[in-house]
Amino acid sequence: MDTPNPIGTVVIAGGSGFVGTSLATHLTALGVPVVVLSRNTPQATSRWRHVQWDARTLGDWQQELDGASGLVNLVGRTVDCVKTPDHRDEILRSRVEATKVLGTAVRAVAAPPPVWVQMSTAHIYGDPPSVVCHEDSPFGLGLAPVVGKAWEETFHEAILPEQRGVILRTSFVIGLDRGAGGGALARLRFLAKLGFGGRVGSGTQGMSWIHEADMNAVFERALTKGSMTGAYIASSPNPVSQAEFMRTLRKAVGMPIGLPAFTWMVRLGAPIVMKTDPELALYGRYVASRRLAEEGFEFRFPDLGPAIADLT
């Protein structure tokens, strides 16, 4: 039987955002000491320690890795933006450069963390219209798959041979607002309450999602289970279409009306009004983890309805 290892100090690189704040909250509730490395001080009231880091250069921060039980790397510029050439470049560089310097840092300390959990993206599989992708599915084409592949390749080059490495190809994490933006769910909830939470484009594009409680449980498992290694999809076993996701969200907030947004409206309005990439709404993917299922991981929220209800 694979007995979970006890967790000592966990260093979360890039932990000041929504996912990092949620994970730090979860770990500290378990009594685990947490150090967050980031440019910005976390907005949420915290019981963890923050250490300044520009995510590109070495410095005194690297000593936080010496003797730590685990390293979680979440560093990466948000993709929720208009994809200008500068933004595309920064989306890639922020991920690759941070991972490289973490690799240099673990080589510079006497006792590097024995496990390194690396964030990646489920968007690495591209935007297939209907097929459900698993860990062994082929990667897609476009900016996100290119970034995802570069991110993972850099991780493989950076990690020490003696470290256990886990890659989490993460989908849309839904959770509560703890002063770190609340994730994209907060924006979708607001639109649904106004009656704008209808079908976007065809509405058939996949929305793969995971409740933050399950995301944190996957992180915890990755940090403690010695048999967990390699790449995993971090997503609910039951992805839904965009139309179904918004229908469920409207029901949760008590709004019977959901005005549709036609493709031309999204292409015109997203960059101007929402300051984001229209393809984030018009395209999607269906993913589910075959490896977590085979290893007996049990989701607390496998279905969307109870997951949304828990967060509204």
ABEGO torsion letter per residue (X at the ends): XBBBBBBBBBBBBGAABAAAAAAAAAAAAAGBBBBBBBABBBABBBABBBBBBAGABBBAAAAAABGBABBBBABEBBABBBBBAAAAAAAAAAAAAAAAAAAAAAAABABBBABBBBBBBAAAAEBBAABBBBAABBBBBEAAAAAAAAAAAAAAAABBAABBBBBBBBBBBBBBBAGAGGEAAAAAAAAAAAGABBBBEAGABBBBBBBAAAAAAAAAAAAABAABBEBBBBBBABBBBAAAAAAAAAAAAGBABBBBBBAAAAAAAAAAAAGBBAAAAABBBBBBBAAAAAAGBBBABABAAAAAAAAX
